[in-house]
Amino acid sequence: MVKKNNGETDGLMNTIIGKDTVINGTLDVQGSLRIDGTVKGKIICSDCVTVGATGLVEAEIEAATAIIAGRMNGNVHTSEKIELQAKCEMEGDLKAKSLVIEQGAIFCGACNMKETRGDLGFLPPQDTEQEEVLSTTSENDFD
């Protein structure tokens, strides 16, 4: 693992939970986390959480990004991106700026991308009163 001068990791995988490992409780990880075993509880991660193909997670996840390839039961909240890979089974709600769902992924839940997305510079939607006036005027013009 490479350390930066300020003590932070350089985005390398520094915590791995092996295939036959079972953890119950709260994990608070600085850096990246890969789960090939079973985790039940809560996961707080400063970087990327990866649930491998053999991973089973029954927990809430809070992270910068998340990649799900195994089985996940719980809500995932990221500040950036969530990726559901082709063979994953995801049951829970998602909240992220961007979402990638590969063909073959199973997802049962809700996704919220609105609150975390910044202003894209598009025009705001028209007021419903103006739309009603316009549609009423248009209808009467043809009579």
KELUM-134880 format. One record per residue (C-alpha): residue in three letters; x, y, z. Coordinates in steps of 0.2 Angstrom, whole numbers, plus 2048, in hexadecimal, padded with zeros to 3 digits. Layout:
N
ALAXYZ ...
REM end
This chain:
143
MET800800800 VAL8078117FB LYS80581F808 LYS803832803 ASN80C83F80D ASN7FC843816 GLY7F983181C GLU7EB82D810 THR7EC81D805 ASP7EF81F7F2 GLY7DE8167ED LEU7E58057EF MET7DB7F67F6 ASN7E17F6808 THR7D37EB811 ILE7CE7DA80A ILE7C17CF812 GLY7C47BD80C LYS7B87B1805 ASP7B67A6815 THR7B57B5821 VAL7A67BB82A ILE7A57CC833 ASN7967D283D GLY7967E5843 THR79C7F583C LEU7AB7F7831 ASP7B380982F VAL7C0808822 GLN7CC81581C GLY7D081180A SER7C98047FF LEU7C07F4805 ARG7BD7E37FB ILE7B17D7802 ASP7B27C57FC GLY7AA7BE80C THR79B7C2817 VAL7987D3820 LYS7897D682A GLY7867E7832 LYS78C7F882C ILE79B7FD820 ILE7A280F820 CYS7B0811813 SER7BA82180E ASP7BD81A7FC CYS7B680B7F2 VAL7AD7FC7F9 THR7AD7ED7ED VAL7A27DE7F0 GLY7AA7D07E7 ALA7A17C27DE THR7A27B77ED GLY79E7C57F9 LEU78E7C6804 VAL78A7D680C GLU77B7D9817 ALA77F7EA81D GLU77D7FD819 ILE78B80480F GLU792816810 ALA7A0819804 ALA7A78247F6 THR7A48177E9 ALA79D8057E9 ILE79F7F67DD ILE7937E87E0 ALA7977D77D8 GLY7907CB7E5 ARG7807CB7F0 MET77C7DB7F9 ASN76D7DD805 GLY76C7EF80C ASN76D801807 VAL77C8097FE HIS78081B7FF THR78F8227F6 SER7958347F2 GLU79A82F7E0 LYS79681F7D7 ILE78D80E7D9 GLU7918007CD LEU7867F07CD GLN78F7E37C3 ALA7877D57B8 LYS7867C77C5 CYS7817D17D4 GLU7717D07DE MET76D7E07E6 GLU75F7E37F2 GLY75E7F47FA ASP75D8067F6 LEU76B8107ED LYS7708227EF ALA77E8297E4 LYS7838367D7 SER7858297C9 LEU77F8177C7 VAL7858097BB ILE77A7F97BA GLU7827EC7AE GLN7777E07A5 GLY7737D17AF ALA7737DA7C0 ILE7647D77CC PHE75F7E77D5 CYS7507E87E0 GLY74E7F97E9 ALA74D80C7E5 CYS75B8177DF ASN75D82A7E3 MET7698347D9 LYS7608457DA GLU76684B7EB THR7798487E8 ARG77984F7D6 GLY77F8617D4 ASP77786E7C9 LEU7798687B7 GLY7758797AF PHE7648747A7 LEU7568807A7 PRO74A87D7B6 PRO7398757B2 GLN72A8817AE ASP71E8847BC THR70E8797BA GLU7038897BA GLN70C88F7AA GLU70A87E7A2 GLU6F787E7A6 VAL6F589079F LEU6FF88B78F SER6F587B78C THR6E488478F THR6E9892783 SER6EE885776 GLU6DE87C777 ASN6D388B775 ASP6DD892766 PHE6D788375C ASP6C488675F 
REM end
